[in-house]
């Protein structure tokens, strides 16, 4: 289903936490959205948002994961749903700090 069929479409960024520890949460989120008439996209390019590396001080690794996540999410113009508060915080609040010196990704991080 796509927006051309009249349905709203969202991207589900399932997060490594949900995929690894609680996959039923991701499936439940998708089911609820679909029951509400929302089409759900899940990219097979998704990986980790980089928060574990960021929290451990491995900022180079976190930057690489942040860039990959931003590249993956920008492949669709659909709104993004993230079923993890900590991953949402990482993407919304930490990417700007993490990528502030990257001319290409700094702007992407604050959109």
N, C-alpha and C positions, 0 to 999 in steps of 0.2 A: 504494500500500500504506500502511496506517496501523497504529497500535498496536492498533486494534480487530481487525485481522486476525491478531494474535498476533506480529507482527514488532516488533522494537525500531526506533524511528525516531530519526534524528539530523538536525540542521540542518548543512548544509555551508556555512560562511562562506568562500567561495572566495577572497576577498581580491583587491584590484586587481592586486597583483603576479602572482598566479597567472593571473588572467584575461587580463592584458596580455602578460606575458612567457613564462609557461609553462602555457598552458591544458591541456596534456596531463597535468600534475600533478593538476589538479582532477578531470579525467576518470578518472585512475587511482585517485585516492582514492575516488571514487564507485563505481567498479567493484569495488575491494577490499571496501568496506563492503557492497555488494550481494551479493557472493559469500559474505560471512560471514552473510548473512541479515538485514542491516540495511537498512531503508528509508531513503532519503536525500531530504531536502527541500532545495531551494535557492530562496531568495526572490529574485524579480526586483527587489526593492527594495534589494538589496545595493549598496553602493558601496565607498568606501575607509574603512578604520578611522581614518584621520586621522594616522597616524604620520609621513608625509612633512611635513605641515604642522607637527606637534608638534616634530619634529626641527629644522625651519627657524625655530622661534620664532613661528610664526603661530598662536598659541594660540586666537584667536577662531575661525579656520577649523577648527582641530582640534576645538574644542568642538562646533561645529555638526556635524561628521562623527561625533563620538562619540555625540552625542544621536541622530542618525539611525540609527547602527548599533545602539544599544541599543533604540530603538523597533522596528527591523526584527527583531532577534533575539527580542524578547519577544512577537512575534506567534505564536510556537510555544513549547510547553513542552518540546520535545525537547532533548536534550543537543546541544551545539555542537561541531563538529569544525572546526578551523582548520589548513589545511596550510601554515602559515607561522609559524615561531617568533617572528619579530619582531612580527607582527600579534597573535599570542597574547599576547606580553608587553605590547603596547600596551593591549589590551582588559583583561587581568587586573591589570596593575600601574600603568599610567599614567592610565587613565580616572579612578580614584579621586582622584589628584592634580589632574588637569585639571578635574574637575567638583566639587571639594570645596566650592565656594561656591554651588553650584546646589542649592537645597532639594529640587527634584524629582528631579534626576538623580544626586545624590551617593549616594543609597541604591541606585539601580539599578546604579551603577558598581561597587559592592563586593559584589554578590550573587554 
